[in-house]
Amino acid sequence: MDVILKDVSKTFVTKTFGAVTAVNNVNLTIKAGECFSFLGPSGCGKTTTLRLIAGFEDLSAGEIWLGEQPFSIKAKNFYLPPEKRGLGMVFQAFAVWPHLNVFENVAFPLRIMKKEKSEIIDRVKAALKHTNLSGLEEKYPSELSGGQQQRIALARAIVTNPRVLLLDEPLSNLDPKLREIMRFEIKDLQRKFNFTIIYVTHDQAEAMALSDRMLVMDMGVIQQIDTPYNMYNNPSNKFVYGFLGLSNFLPVNVDGGKVYPKGANGLDLDCPIPGDFTEKEAILASRPNEIELLAEGGFPARIKNRIFLSDYIEYRVDIGQTEIRIQCCEDQGFAAGDPCGVKFNRLKWYSAKDEISEAEREQRKVI
Ligand code: ATP
């Protein structure tokens, strides 16, 4: 069954800061069996959206459905409590209970549901097996590693056979190596049980590795919904471009069919202008590995810095008033201060107007 959000908004009213719209008119359908990630910077509204789906927050507007089953409908003041939504959850803040052993931690949701003793034993055993915790039933969380503790939380989330699993930064307190292992384990669990996963993270590599589709949010508004591949290769705006992977943004003036990087003495960057671009200013986006450094030809620039990063060499290069990063697999032999030529192999064009002001952003962070 699909998870459907229709015109969903959530505004928090605080005494000190007034109203903050954490989620702003979100429309979204997450397909049954899909692994779907919410990605975005701190404060963009990811967790609030997940909490609205879970039923921990009431909506300010809109509707949430699981297939034909309504979860929340603001206009009718309808609200299904979290325990009736049939969801599994691993929230960052929901640590395992230190005073309960592994078995009891995992059995907890079944005890709340007042299941038979024999069913509890069978289901907990199965959940522990699937999360590689068999044999640790009697241990207490403090006797286990971080990865094992995280698996307890996962086992507890799947023990009720949920249709949808909500995961909010479930791996954030693990070291990078363990995070990678756990990513695969989560994906494996999904394959076995075919539940829908809704995954909240601000780690783009994690979202890309896990997701069938994902969304990027900013200031409570969805910026793009797409597959990881499309999102990375065709970001719909500058914010999404900058959020995924490394990026360079070159501000330019556009005049008489020519493109002039700002502060570059009126030199023209020999590149085509997209047919539908009519503005006088633009931001040209490129990845550091999409730019070539040339000894001859190309746009005149100057090497500012050269950094050896084992797999590649990174050059910081000044183009007019803008510093850009270029990554080369082979050493081009340039040194700091050398003049050079720059060739952009791929450029995405964005309007210079669609920026959210830093002041607006800062105001949100305060809360
Ligand atoms: P993070 O990655 O830091 O967890 P997030 O993207 O999950 O961030 P949310 O936690 O959803 O962001 O918060 C979105 C906005 O709503 C923020 O400005 C936050 O301060 C505000 N907010 C969230 N919960 C509350 C609340 N209970 N009361 C008031 N404001 C809140």
Boltz pocket constraint, residues with backbone or C-beta under 6 A from the ligand:
constraints:
  - pocket:
      binder: B
      contacts: [[A, 12], [A, 13], [A, 14], [A, 20], [A, 21], [A, 22], [A, 40], [A, 41], [A, 42], [A, 43], [A, 44], [A, 45], [A, 46], [A, 47], [A, 48], [A, 49], [A, 202], [A, 364], [A, 365], [A, 367]]
      max_distance: 6.0
